[in-house]
Amino acid sequence: MKSLLFAVTIGFCISCAPAKKMEVVKPELPQESSKYFPNEVKPAASKPCFQGAYYRKLVSSVDHWVGISGTAVLPQITFDQTRKNPKKEQQFLDNPSIYLGGHVDGQETDIGLSWEVIKDEKGNISDARVAFRPFLRRASHKSGQQAVFLNGPATKDYYWYPGEEVFMSIETVGKGLVKFVIEGAGKKYETTFECAGYTLDGLGEFKRVNAIDQMGNEGKPVQPTTTKVSMGKWLHTDLLRYEKGKVVKTPFHDGRYTEMNCPQQQFFKVDASVDEKSKGAEVVHISGSGF
């Protein structure tokens, strides 16, 4: 995720236009050990890393995917006390995030939760980042649609904390429209926004990411840190596919993704049984000092 784009905003709603509701059904898959759709495109063997952050990304093939969803337990955080923001001394230069996203028709999205400042009931903004808040990054599109980065509303209804369980989903629901849902711990955020490249009949890839972003470091080698983000647990992850006129939910199993541990494998520890891998479940630990 592009860490330079983090900013404090009161809320976002790029488009509140109603979207056509799509039926989501269980997949009818062949009885194979890995359960693929007929003619399903397999994922690439590897992909290059983008510099600037420590992140584990699972990314699908480019195919008739129209979204991704999953349930996660938010990670525990231990910050490197020597890496403070010189302009904001109560904030760290390392910034945990956990999110979904896609790349369709040349347009990238990063959508999920990042560690952020909050606003209290009196309207005071915290000096430190103290909670996970919804965020949306949308890249520009060849249609002329501009890039944007926004945070969700700064109210207690939309703050989440380490150890809480949340369901996250992004889904293409119409031509140029994406629905974003985060729900858990008695709270729910939902909006529909415009992404010009996203359509039900297009081809695209979708991803799931656990990261330690580094402020002001985009495109550069990662900065040494002892920050740790531990016990980021995914209970399941599913891809959404447009198949025979319907949106179908199907497991994001280990035969459906390219695994990326960036910048190097040594900074990650991943725990998952065979059964967990079959449903897109795992526990992710990230450490800037390595394992």
Secondary structure, 3 states (H helix, E strand, C coil): CCHHHCCCCCCCCCCCCCCCCCCEECCCCCCCCCCCCCCCCCCCCCCCCCCCEEEEEEECCCEEEEEEEEEEECCEEECCCCCEECCEEEEECEEEEEEEEEEECCEEEEEEEEEECCECCCCCECCCCCEEEEEEEECCCCCCCCCEEEECCCCHHHCECCCCEEEEEEEEEECCEEEEEEEECCEEEEEEEECCCCCCCCCEEEEEEEEEEECCCCCCCCCCCCCEEEEEEEEEEEEEEEECCEEEEEECCCCCCEEEEECCHHHEEEECCHHHHCCCCEEEEEECCCC
